[in-house]
Amino acid sequence: MILPPGFEQNSVVTSLGRMVYYHPSESFWDSQVKLQPKLVFLHGFGGGSSAYEWSQVYPAFAAEYYTLAPDLIGWGGSDHPERNYEIEDYLTTIREFLELTCEEPCTVIASSLTAALVIRVAIDYPQLFQSLILTTPAGLSDFGEDYSASLFAQLIRFPVLDKFVYSTAIATEAGIASFLQNRQFAQSERIYSEIIEAYLESATQPKAEYAALSFVRGDLCFDLAKYMPRLTTPTAILWGKKSQFTGPEIGQRLAGLNPEYVKRFMTLENVGLTPQLEMPGLTIGLIRQLWKQLRT
């Protein structure tokens, strides 16, 4: 996996297997940083997703805070159990990762469907969290709009055909480039070869298709609106205006369900689903600003 300079790999063992994560090297950074508050960066789901999604952002915090960026189970360099993944699998392993790596409440920075799952973990285990900074947190079935009923999701439910589609249309250089251009980025010229390389490396890991197909089928989707009112962790939300899956109007409705704890909602112009990849400098600046606001 592609790692920024000054970072190294470690792992913890969860109930579903080994979960790889990336953290600052003590020989590169001030060793005292390990004692500082922890920032945990969690990537979203999609063909080839991994901690690389945040790799242009988390190094900016490493001199001041101990940053952790895991590959979730079934993605990147972590174990890929041969199973149909369910929502509970990620609720459990995200919680286990935080319990195993963070002695004190931490700030979690997460994206898309994973961010929605983090909200559910924070509802049930608020003691693990200091605050949340989330990009496009959507359950993808919000307010009754059921993604799993879509034609593509239904098509992927056919055995054999699902893996054929994955190997020929998703886990290929052309498939990943097309997805990034048409679904993830607002401007295709912001995509460069390393991004495609990183996504392809993750997508072609042995048994990587199991988690990806569970996502594409809609097995991991849910209505986040049913959970938002119960959140008690200070939260800020960033939403790319040109997000292809769910637009900012969905985000504003979700935020409006809990104005007490969703402290800020910001729509980003000319940005798609992953501002952390498309405009990392802007994302870094906003995370710094929002984190300060959430602590006051």
PyMOL commands that set and color helices and strands:
alter all, ss='L'
color gray80, all
select helices_A, chain A and resi 31-35+51-54+58-61+87-101+112-124+126-128+142-144+147-149+151-155+161-170+173-184+188-190+193-203+209-217+224-226+228-230+248-256+275-278+280-295
alter helices_A, ss='H'
color red, helices_A
select strands_A, chain A and resi 7-14+17-24+38-42+66-70+106-111+129-135+235-240+262-268
alter strands_A, ss='S'
color yellow, strands_A
deselect
rebuild
show_as cartoon
